[in-house]
Amino acid sequence: MRRRQLVSALLGAGMLLAAAIGVQVPASAAPAAPCASDLSAGTLPAFSFVTPNLIDDMHDGTIADGDTWLASNLPTIFNSAEYQSGTTAVFLTWDEGEGGTSNDCATNTTDVGCHVATIVISPSTVPGTTSATLFNHYFLLGTAEQLLGLPELGEASLFPTMTSAFKL
């Protein structure tokens, strides 16, 4: 099922980026406020990229800080008409693993530093769905490009998408 809107929350970078219109907002701004107003107005861009500040993204904060941010912000998305209608998917991902020694993680299945958590949430994805496939950030980029009807860029063209694994 093709999605009109994608919301990607990246834990780890410290800014909000509304990629559909190329607007960057400093980390001190309320991170989900523009997304929340777009959701309530029914004007969510085709792609929204939301990153909490350095405390809430768990770089300088704790897991509890990140959990609190998610608990405060994700319900706005999940309760929106656009999400409920099945036209919005949420990708919650981290930008880096912990430990390990490799800087080449695209196909590395053994280095613990290359293991990065990603959670896919959509009305069509069955809760608890997992996949044994090694996914990386190129898979995520290719998935977003496919769902948005865009051509695959660079390395994303070398990897399959995540759409079938998560029924997107």
Contacts in CASP RR format, 6 or more apart in sequence:
PFRMAT RR
TARGET T0000
AUTHOR 0000-0000-0000
METHOD contacts of the structure
MODEL  1
MRRRQLVSALLGAGMLLAAAIGVQVPASAAPAAPCASDLSAGTLPAFSFV
TPNLIDDMHDGTIADGDTWLASNLPTIFNSAEYQSGTTAVFLTWDEGEGG
TSNDCATNTTDVGCHVATIVISPSTVPGTTSATLFNHYFLLGTAEQLLGL
PELGEASLFPTMTSAFKL
1 86 0 8 1.000
1 124 0 8 1.000
1 167 0 8 1.000
1 168 0 8 1.000
2 147 0 8 1.000
2 149 0 8 1.000
3 86 0 8 1.000
3 87 0 8 1.000
3 88 0 8 1.000
3 89 0 8 1.000
3 122 0 8 1.000
3 147 0 8 1.000
3 168 0 8 1.000
4 46 0 8 1.000
4 82 0 8 1.000
4 87 0 8 1.000
4 88 0 8 1.000
5 44 0 8 1.000
5 45 0 8 1.000
5 46 0 8 1.000
5 47 0 8 1.000
5 48 0 8 1.000
5 82 0 8 1.000
5 87 0 8 1.000
5 88 0 8 1.000
5 89 0 8 1.000
6 46 0 8 1.000
6 47 0 8 1.000
6 48 0 8 1.000
6 88 0 8 1.000
6 89 0 8 1.000
6 90 0 8 1.000
6 91 0 8 1.000
6 144 0 8 1.000
6 147 0 8 1.000
6 148 0 8 1.000
7 35 0 8 1.000
7 44 0 8 1.000
7 48 0 8 1.000
7 50 0 8 1.000
7 77 0 8 1.000
7 88 0 8 1.000
7 89 0 8 1.000
7 90 0 8 1.000
7 91 0 8 1.000
8 47 0 8 1.000
8 48 0 8 1.000
8 49 0 8 1.000
8 50 0 8 1.000
8 90 0 8 1.000
8 91 0 8 1.000
8 92 0 8 1.000
8 93 0 8 1.000
8 140 0 8 1.000
8 144 0 8 1.000
9 50 0 8 1.000
9 51 0 8 1.000
9 52 0 8 1.000
9 70 0 8 1.000
9 73 0 8 1.000
9 74 0 8 1.000
9 90 0 8 1.000
9 91 0 8 1.000
9 92 0 8 1.000
9 93 0 8 1.000
10 49 0 8 1.000
10 50 0 8 1.000
10 51 0 8 1.000
10 57 0 8 1.000
10 93 0 8 1.000
10 94 0 8 1.000
10 95 0 8 1.000
11 51 0 8 1.000
11 52 0 8 1.000
11 57 0 8 1.000
11 58 0 8 1.000
11 66 0 8 1.000
11 92 0 8 1.000
11 93 0 8 1.000
11 94 0 8 1.000
11 95 0 8 1.000
12 51 0 8 1.000
12 52 0 8 1.000
12 54 0 8 1.000
12 57 0 8 1.000
12 58 0 8 1.000
12 59 0 8 1.000
12 94 0 8 1.000
12 95 0 8 1.000
12 96 0 8 1.000
13 51 0 8 1.000
13 57 0 8 1.000
13 95 0 8 1.000
14 27 0 8 1.000
14 51 0 8 1.000
14 52 0 8 1.000
14 53 0 8 1.000
14 54 0 8 1.000
14 57 0 8 1.000
14 59 0 8 1.000
15 24 0 8 1.000
15 25 0 8 1.000
15 26 0 8 1.000
15 27 0 8 1.000
15 51 0 8 1.000
16 24 0 8 1.000
16 25 0 8 1.000
16 27 0 8 1.000
16 29 0 8 1.000
16 31 0 8 1.000
16 34 0 8 1.000
16 49 0 8 1.000
16 50 0 8 1.000
16 51 0 8 1.000
17 23 0 8 1.000
17 24 0 8 1.000
17 25 0 8 1.000
17 49 0 8 1.000
17 50 0 8 1.000
17 51 0 8 1.000
18 25 0 8 1.000
18 34 0 8 1.000
18 45 0 8 1.000
18 48 0 8 1.000
18 49 0 8 1.000
19 45 0 8 1.000
19 47 0 8 1.000
19 48 0 8 1.000
19 49 0 8 1.000
20 45 0 8 1.000
20 46 0 8 1.000
20 47 0 8 1.000
20 48 0 8 1.000
21 45 0 8 1.000
25 34 0 8 1.000
27 51 0 8 1.000
27 53 0 8 1.000
27 54 0 8 1.000
28 53 0 8 1.000
31 50 0 8 1.000
31 51 0 8 1.000
31 52 0 8 1.000
31 53 0 8 1.000
31 56 0 8 1.000
31 69 0 8 1.000
31 73 0 8 1.000
32 50 0 8 1.000
32 72 0 8 1.000
32 73 0 8 1.000
32 76 0 8 1.000
35 44 0 8 1.000
35 48 0 8 1.000
35 50 0 8 1.000
35 76 0 8 1.000
35 77 0 8 1.000
36 73 0 8 1.000
36 76 0 8 1.000
38 44 0 8 1.000
38 45 0 8 1.000
38 48 0 8 1.000
39 76 0 8 1.000
39 77 0 8 1.000
39 80 0 8 1.000
39 82 0 8 1.000
39 83 0 8 1.000
40 80 0 8 1.000
42 80 0 8 1.000
42 81 0 8 1.000
42 82 0 8 1.000
44 80 0 8 1.000
44 82 0 8 1.000
44 88 0 8 1.000
46 148 0 8 1.000
47 144 0 8 1.000
47 148 0 8 1.000
50 73 0 8 1.000
51 57 0 8 1.000
52 66 0 8 1.000
52 69 0 8 1.000
52 73 0 8 1.000
54 60 0 8 1.000
54 61 0 8 1.000
55 61 0 8 1.000
55 65 0 8 1.000
56 65 0 8 1.000
56 66 0 8 1.000
56 68 0 8 1.000
56 69 0 8 1.000
57 66 0 8 1.000
57 69 0 8 1.000
58 65 0 8 1.000
58 66 0 8 1.000
70 92 0 8 1.000
74 90 0 8 1.000
74 121 0 8 1.000
77 83 0 8 1.000
77 88 0 8 1.000
77 90 0 8 1.000
78 84 0 8 1.000
78 90 0 8 1.000
78 121 0 8 1.000
80 88 0 8 1.000
82 88 0 8 1.000
83 90 0 8 1.000
83 123 0 8 1.000
84 123 0 8 1.000
86 122 0 8 1.000
86 123 0 8 1.000
86 124 0 8 1.000
88 122 0 8 1.000
89 120 0 8 1.000
89 121 0 8 1.000
89 122 0 8 1.000
89 125 0 8 1.000
89 147 0 8 1.000
89 168 0 8 1.000
90 120 0 8 1.000
90 121 0 8 1.000
90 122 0 8 1.000
91 118 0 8 1.000
91 119 0 8 1.000
91 120 0 8 1.000
91 121 0 8 1.000
91 140 0 8 1.000
91 143 0 8 1.000
91 144 0 8 1.000
92 118 0 8 1.000
92 119 0 8 1.000
92 120 0 8 1.000
92 121 0 8 1.000
93 116 0 8 1.000
93 117 0 8 1.000
93 118 0 8 1.000
93 119 0 8 1.000
93 137 0 8 1.000
93 140 0 8 1.000
94 116 0 8 1.000
94 117 0 8 1.000
94 118 0 8 1.000
95 116 0 8 1.000
96 113 0 8 1.000
96 116 0 8 1.000
97 112 0 8 1.000
97 113 0 8 1.000
97 114 0 8 1.000
97 115 0 8 1.000
97 116 0 8 1.000
98 112 0 8 1.000
98 113 0 8 1.000
99 112 0 8 1.000
99 113 0 8 1.000
100 111 0 8 1.000
100 112 0 8 1.000
100 113 0 8 1.000
100 114 0 8 1.000
101 111 0 8 1.000
101 113 0 8 1.000
102 108 0 8 1.000
102 111 0 8 1.000
102 113 0 8 1.000
102 114 0 8 1.000
105 111 0 8 1.000
105 113 0 8 1.000
105 114 0 8 1.000
105 116 0 8 1.000
105 136 0 8 1.000
106 136 0 8 1.000
106 138 0 8 1.000
106 155 0 8 1.000
106 159 0 8 1.000
107 134 0 8 1.000
107 136 0 8 1.000
108 114 0 8 1.000
109 134 0 8 1.000
114 136 0 8 1.000
116 136 0 8 1.000
116 137 0 8 1.000
118 135 0 8 1.000
118 140 0 8 1.000
120 129 0 8 1.000
120 162 0 8 1.000
120 166 0 8 1.000
120 168 0 8 1.000
122 166 0 8 1.000
122 167 0 8 1.000
122 168 0 8 1.000
124 166 0 8 1.000
124 167 0 8 1.000
124 168 0 8 1.000
125 166 0 8 1.000
125 167 0 8 1.000
125 168 0 8 1.000
126 167 0 8 1.000
129 165 0 8 1.000
129 166 0 8 1.000
129 167 0 8 1.000
131 162 0 8 1.000
131 165 0 8 1.000
131 166 0 8 1.000
133 165 0 8 1.000
135 162 0 8 1.000
135 165 0 8 1.000
136 159 0 8 1.000
138 155 0 8 1.000
138 156 0 8 1.000
138 158 0 8 1.000
138 159 0 8 1.000
139 156 0 8 1.000
139 159 0 8 1.000
139 160 0 8 1.000
139 161 0 8 1.000
139 162 0 8 1.000
140 162 0 8 1.000
141 152 0 8 1.000
141 153 0 8 1.000
141 155 0 8 1.000
141 156 0 8 1.000
142 152 0 8 1.000
142 153 0 8 1.000
142 156 0 8 1.000
142 157 0 8 1.000
142 159 0 8 1.000
142 161 0 8 1.000
143 161 0 8 1.000
143 162 0 8 1.000
143 163 0 8 1.000
143 168 0 8 1.000
144 150 0 8 1.000
145 151 0 8 1.000
145 152 0 8 1.000
145 153 0 8 1.000
145 156 0 8 1.000
146 152 0 8 1.000
146 161 0 8 1.000
146 163 0 8 1.000
147 163 0 8 1.000
147 168 0 8 1.000
162 168 0 8 1.000
END
